[in-house]
Amino acid sequence: MWTPAALVAFDSLRNGPEWRRWSELAKAAPPYLAPEFFATVRPLVEAGTPLVAEAWTADRMLGALPLVLAGDRLRGLRTEHSPGFDYCGDEGGIDAIWDSLRDDDRWNELVLEGLPADSPISRRLPELARRDGCPVSVRPDSRHPYFALAGFEAAMHPKFRANVQRCARKAGDLVLERILAPGAADLAQATRIEGLAWKQAAGTAIASDARVAHVYEELARRPEASLYFLRIKGERMATMFALEDAHTLFALKVGYDPAYAALSPGHLLVWKVAKDAEARGLAELNFVGREDEWKKRWTDRVHEHVAVTVYRRSARGLVRYALRDVIRPILPEPVRTTPHSPLPRHCQRADFVGNHALLDYVRGRLAHGFGIRSRLKRRAPVGQGAPSQFPVGSWVRVVGGTTLRGLKFTTVQDATIGHVYKVERHVRRLRDDHGRYRAIDRTVLLEGVDCGDPPLGCGRHCPMMYRDEWLEAAEAPHEAQPVKKLPHARVKNLGEIHATLDLAGRRDGLTFLPEMAAFAGKRLPIVEKIDQVFELDRWIATSHPLYILGGAHCTGAVLGARGPCDRACALLWHQDWLVIE
């Protein structure tokens, strides 16, 4: 007979008997379900209190489910660098864990994303929650491509197999290194190679975040980890960070030197790693992560995952369930879908996308008067200001200046003094951060100049405005500007995007503006990745990565008849609206 246990603090388990029991329980589970793995990736988890829901019988642990409590929302303790997430233990322990969760009134919403569709908890937890009157939503989630290792070469598409073999012959001397205990030099070289092709520019490379780099250093030294290199004529040109158990190799990160792109080094590396894993008796190679196009060349098989959301039978929990899962699906299509919805949509500048706890959010809003003072100061829309003397498309040199008619020449703009830029747009009218409309005289936006990265910029990379007095006419540069190679993302179709939105047309606080629908299905370059913003007078991490895509700027269309607004802010895209290539 199991004994229910309340949620316990994650840190209180360290170095105690419960930690050892959890480690023993996870021996037969995938390596990412061991407590040591959760302890390693914990620094990357969104802000909140890490907890563990346990199930016991006598002195034996039946199961463990690590969670994070942020505000009144419980989430699984997982990150984008976790190869998977699941309950670890006997199926009978799920009942005890649910009893512990049901009796803990700190949460109103329980969200478990990335659960295997065939996991016992994906089936049993919704049954138990519904039995006790708690509304439940189960929706499809990520799909992880994989292929069986036994005879994998024969199963490859003939044309693709021929191309890989041709690249191998062209490369000549190919050697695979598998390092089980990498040193600092090996890790540094792997991290460098992993970011060379495009990931560093997109901000998704390991080296882009010191916390991520530290996590991978720790993971690479774990006994279930392997660090691979592929050498061509003695030179390391591709790398892979991987975890494995007795059955599966999980390819966490793959990178290559673009100087060898003609040889398809990523595919050669996967081919060699798969041959090695097959020879060692492993049964499967799991790519984890998204269904990238290059992975589809290897396989059309995927592991299906689901996201389970349980709402407590409380006023707040029931209201959330009603709005998201009852009212929204039965609304008429024009109301339910963002591009044509008559429901009010706000400019993204009014969105709070930081990972604020509820109490911090309320305090911040109170400190700012909930915008009441700003609303009282708003005037009726005004006309447009005088146009700039510099035509759109002309070239100008920044000569510098000081605050002029309320517009400050900022520290960020100091770095542009003496440089030549193309005039991208005239700013003659805008809606400011307090919702007031202002006529702007003789002001322009310059191509490629924005507020930049923290700590100088706010994190949203807003275009910088320049008065005519701060500029002088210039000749076009004689030398062509170097073209920066950028990674790309495909915007998902509208059906997929709408499924992620609440009634206000938002995902994690970020509004999907109607004009963004025009980009659905298109492939655009990734200009910036945003993981922190300045909101409510402090820097704070976003709850999920946000992206800025090239050629996608706000036109002010959301303002309707109250427009126009010439700020041309970069549109922010939630990671759930994109497929990163």
SVG drawing of the C-alpha trace seen along z (x, -y; Angstrom):
<svg xmlns="http://www.w3.org/2000/svg" viewBox="-20 -71 66 76">
<polyline fill="none" stroke="black" stroke-width="0.4" points="0.0,0.0 1.4,-3.4 1.6,-6.3 0.8,-9.8 3.5,-12.4 3.3,-16.2 5.4,-18.0 8.9,-18.4 11.6,-21.0 14.0,-19.7 17.0,-21.0 16.0,-19.2 16.6,-15.9 20.2,-16.5 22.7,-14.1 19.9,-12.4 18.4,-8.9 15.6,-10.0 18.1,-11.2 19.8,-7.8 16.4,-6.0 15.5,-8.2 18.8,-7.4 18.2,-3.7 14.6,-4.1 16.0,-5.8 18.6,-3.2 16.3,-1.5 14.9,-4.8 16.3,-7.1 19.3,-9.2 17.4,-12.5 15.0,-11.2 17.8,-10.7 17.9,-13.3 21.5,-14.1 20.3,-15.2 17.6,-17.5 20.1,-19.0 22.4,-19.7 19.8,-21.5 18.1,-23.2 19.9,-26.6 18.2,-26.8 14.7,-26.2 12.3,-29.2 12.1,-31.1 10.2,-29.4 10.5,-26.9 11.8,-23.4 9.7,-20.6 9.4,-16.9 6.2,-15.0 7.0,-11.6 5.3,-8.3 6.4,-5.8 5.5,-2.4 7.2,-1.6 10.8,-2.5 10.8,-2.1 10.2,-5.0 7.6,-4.2 7.9,-7.2 9.1,-10.8 7.9,-13.7 10.1,-16.9 8.1,-20.2 8.6,-23.9 6.0,-26.2 5.9,-29.7 3.1,-31.8 0.1,-29.5 1.3,-27.4 3.1,-24.0 5.2,-22.9 7.4,-20.0 11.1,-20.6 12.3,-20.6 14.2,-22.9 14.7,-23.2 18.0,-21.3 16.2,-18.3 16.0,-15.4 12.7,-14.4 10.5,-14.6 8.4,-11.9 7.3,-10.4 9.9,-8.0 8.7,-4.9 5.9,-2.4 2.5,-3.2 0.9,-2.7 2.8,-5.6 0.9,-8.0 -2.2,-7.7 -0.2,-8.7 1.4,-11.6 -2.0,-12.9 -3.4,-12.7 -0.4,-14.9 -1.0,-17.4 -4.8,-17.5 -4.3,-18.3 -1.8,-21.1 -3.7,-24.4 -0.7,-26.4 -1.4,-25.8 -4.4,-26.4 -2.9,-25.0 -0.6,-22.0 1.2,-21.8 3.2,-18.8 4.6,-19.3 6.7,-17.0 5.2,-13.8 5.5,-10.6 2.1,-9.9 2.4,-6.3 3.6,-7.2 1.5,-5.9 1.2,-9.4 -0.2,-10.8 -3.1,-8.4 -3.5,-7.9 -3.1,-11.5 -6.0,-12.8 -8.2,-9.9 -7.5,-10.7 -8.0,-14.4 -11.3,-14.0 -12.4,-11.5 -12.0,-14.3 -13.8,-16.9 -10.7,-18.7 -11.0,-19.8 -8.2,-18.5 -6.8,-19.4 -4.6,-17.0 -3.1,-18.3 -0.5,-17.1 3.0,-18.4 6.5,-17.9 7.5,-15.1 11.0,-13.7 12.4,-12.0 14.3,-8.7 15.4,-5.6 16.2,-2.0 19.9,-1.3 19.7,2.4 20.3,2.3 19.8,-1.4 22.0,-1.8 19.9,0.6 16.8,-1.4 18.2,-4.8 16.7,-6.2 18.9,-4.9 19.6,-8.4 20.4,-9.8 22.6,-6.8 24.5,-7.3 25.0,-11.0 26.4,-10.3 28.7,-7.6 29.9,-10.0 30.7,-12.7 32.6,-10.1 34.7,-9.1 35.3,-12.8 36.4,-13.5 38.9,-10.7 40.3,-9.9 37.3,-9.9 37.8,-9.1 35.2,-9.1 36.3,-10.0 34.1,-9.0 35.3,-10.7 33.8,-9.5 35.7,-11.8 36.4,-15.0 38.9,-17.5 38.6,-21.3 40.3,-21.6 37.9,-19.0 34.8,-20.8 36.1,-24.2 36.7,-22.9 33.3,-21.1 31.5,-24.3 33.3,-26.4 32.5,-24.0 28.9,-23.7 28.3,-27.4 30.2,-28.0 27.6,-27.4 24.6,-29.6 23.7,-28.9 25.9,-31.6 24.3,-34.2 20.8,-32.9 21.7,-32.9 21.0,-29.2 24.6,-28.0 25.9,-26.5 28.5,-29.4 25.7,-32.0 24.8,-31.6 27.3,-30.9 24.7,-29.0 24.1,-26.7 27.8,-26.2 28.3,-25.2 25.4,-22.7 26.9,-21.0 30.3,-20.9 28.6,-19.1 26.6,-16.8 29.5,-15.8 31.3,-14.5 28.5,-12.2 29.0,-8.5 26.0,-8.2 27.4,-11.0 29.6,-10.9 31.3,-13.7 31.9,-12.9 34.2,-14.4 34.5,-13.6 37.9,-14.2 38.8,-14.7 42.5,-14.2 43.2,-14.8 41.1,-18.0 38.0,-18.0 35.2,-19.4 31.9,-18.2 30.8,-17.4 27.9,-15.9 26.9,-16.0 25.0,-12.8 23.5,-10.9 22.7,-7.2 21.3,-4.3 21.3,-0.6 18.8,-1.1 18.9,-4.6 21.4,-7.3 20.0,-10.8 21.7,-13.3 21.5,-16.6 23.6,-18.9 25.1,-18.6 27.4,-21.1 29.9,-21.4 32.5,-23.7 30.8,-25.4 34.2,-25.4 33.4,-21.7 29.7,-22.3 30.2,-20.8 31.0,-17.4 27.7,-17.4 29.7,-17.0 26.6,-16.8 25.2,-13.8 28.6,-12.2 28.8,-12.5 25.4,-11.0 26.3,-8.2 29.5,-7.4 27.9,-7.7 25.0,-5.5 27.4,-2.8 29.3,-3.0 26.1,-2.8 24.8,0.1 28.1,2.0 27.8,1.5 24.4,3.0 22.2,-0.1 18.7,0.1 17.8,-3.5 19.1,-6.9 16.8,-9.7 17.4,-13.2 15.1,-14.8 14.1,-18.4 12.3,-19.7 11.5,-18.0 14.2,-19.8 14.3,-19.2 17.8,-17.6 16.5,-15.0 13.7,-14.0 16.4,-12.8 17.2,-10.1 13.8,-9.0 10.0,-9.6 9.4,-8.0 8.7,-10.1 8.0,-9.7 4.7,-11.5 4.4,-13.7 1.5,-15.4 1.0,-18.3 -1.4,-17.7 -3.0,-20.6 -5.0,-20.1 -7.0,-22.9 -7.8,-22.9 -11.4,-23.1 -10.9,-26.7 -12.3,-30.0 -9.1,-30.9 -8.6,-27.4 -12.2,-27.0 -12.1,-30.4 -8.9,-29.6 -10.4,-26.3 -13.6,-27.9 -11.9,-30.6 -9.3,-28.4 -11.1,-25.1 -14.8,-25.7 -15.7,-29.2 -12.9,-29.8 -13.5,-26.6 -17.3,-27.4 -16.8,-31.0 -17.5,-31.9 -14.5,-31.6 -13.9,-35.4 -13.8,-35.8 -11.8,-32.7 -9.0,-33.4 -6.7,-36.3 -6.4,-37.9 -10.2,-38.6 -11.2,-38.8 -13.2,-41.8 -11.8,-41.3 -9.3,-44.1 -5.7,-43.5 -2.9,-45.5 0.4,-46.6 3.2,-44.2 4.9,-47.1 2.1,-46.8 2.8,-43.1 4.6,-41.8 6.7,-38.9 9.0,-38.5 8.6,-35.6 7.0,-37.6 5.6,-36.0 2.1,-37.1 3.0,-39.1 5.9,-40.9 3.6,-41.7 0.9,-43.2 3.5,-45.3 5.0,-46.6 1.6,-47.5 0.7,-49.3 4.0,-51.2 3.0,-52.4 -0.6,-53.2 -2.0,-50.4 -1.6,-53.0 -4.5,-55.1 -2.4,-58.3 -1.2,-57.7 -4.8,-57.2 -5.8,-60.4 -3.1,-62.3 -3.9,-60.9 -5.2,-63.3 -7.2,-62.6 -5.1,-61.4 -3.0,-64.2 -1.9,-64.8 1.5,-64.0 4.7,-66.0 6.9,-67.5 8.8,-65.0 12.6,-64.7 14.8,-66.5 16.5,-63.1 14.5,-61.0 13.9,-57.3 16.7,-55.3 19.2,-58.1 22.5,-57.8 23.4,-59.9 26.2,-60.1 25.6,-60.4 27.2,-63.5 25.8,-63.3 23.8,-65.6 22.0,-66.1 18.3,-65.9 16.3,-67.8 12.5,-68.5 12.1,-65.7 14.1,-63.1 17.3,-62.0 20.5,-61.1 21.2,-57.9 24.4,-56.0 23.5,-53.4 23.5,-56.0 27.0,-57.3 28.4,-54.2 26.9,-55.2 28.6,-58.6 30.7,-58.9 29.1,-55.9 27.0,-56.0 23.5,-54.4 20.6,-54.3 17.4,-56.1 14.8,-53.4 11.7,-55.3 10.3,-58.7 8.8,-59.0 6.0,-61.6 3.6,-60.2 3.8,-57.6 2.1,-56.1 4.4,-56.4 4.9,-54.0 2.1,-55.8 -0.4,-55.3 -0.3,-59.0 -0.1,-59.9 2.5,-62.4 3.4,-64.3 7.1,-64.0 9.0,-66.4 12.0,-65.7 12.9,-62.3 14.0,-59.1 14.9,-55.5 18.2,-54.2 18.6,-50.7 20.1,-48.2 20.2,-50.6 18.3,-49.5 18.5,-49.8 20.8,-46.7 21.4,-44.1 21.3,-44.4 22.3,-46.3 22.1,-49.3 19.0,-48.2 15.7,-47.1 16.0,-43.7 13.4,-44.2 15.7,-45.8 13.5,-48.7 14.6,-50.9 16.4,-54.1 15.0,-57.5 17.3,-60.3 16.5,-64.0 17.6,-65.7 20.0,-67.8 21.9,-64.7 22.6,-63.7 24.3,-65.0 24.0,-63.8 26.6,-61.3 27.6,-59.2 26.8,-55.6 29.6,-53.4 32.0,-52.4 32.5,-48.9 29.6,-46.5 28.4,-45.8 29.3,-42.2 26.3,-40.0 25.8,-38.2 24.8,-34.6 21.8,-34.1 19.8,-31.1 16.2,-30.8 12.9,-29.9 9.6,-28.9 6.5,-30.5 3.9,-27.8 0.5,-27.8 -2.3,-29.8 -4.1,-26.7 -1.0,-25.6 -0.5,-29.2 -4.1,-29.7 -4.0,-26.5 -1.4,-28.2 -3.3,-31.4 -5.6,-32.4 -8.8,-34.5 -6.7,-37.7 -4.7,-36.4 -1.6,-35.9 0.9,-33.1 2.8,-33.6 1.8,-37.2 2.9,-37.9 0.3,-39.1 0.0,-37.5 -0.9,-40.7 -3.3,-40.3 -0.7,-41.5 1.6,-38.7 -0.8,-36.2 0.6,-37.4 3.9,-35.6 2.3,-32.2 4.2,-29.5 7.0,-31.8 10.7,-31.2 12.5,-34.3 16.0,-34.9 16.4,-35.0 17.9,-38.4 17.8,-38.1 16.9,-35.7 15.5,-37.4 15.7,-35.7 15.6,-38.7 13.8,-42.1 13.5,-45.2 10.0,-45.3 8.6,-46.8 11.9,-48.6 14.1,-45.5 15.7,-43.0 13.9,-39.7 14.1,-36.5 11.4,-35.7 9.3,-32.6 10.2,-31.2 12.7,-32.3 11.4,-35.0 12.7,-35.8 12.9,-38.7 12.7,-37.8 14.1,-39.8 11.6,-41.8 8.9,-41.6 8.1,-45.0 5.0,-46.4 3.1,-48.7 0.7,-50.0 -2.2,-48.3 -3.4,-47.0 -4.3,-50.7 -6.9,-50.8 -8.4,-54.3 -6.3,-55.6 -3.2,-55.0 -0.7,-55.4 2.3,-54.8 5.7,-55.0 7.9,-53.4 8.3,-50.2 9.0,-48.1 10.3,-44.6 7.6,-42.0 8.3,-39.4 7.7,-35.8 7.2,-33.1 9.2,-29.9 5.9,-28.0 5.0,-29.9 8.2,-28.9 10.1,-26.0 13.8,-26.8 15.9,-25.4"/>
</svg>
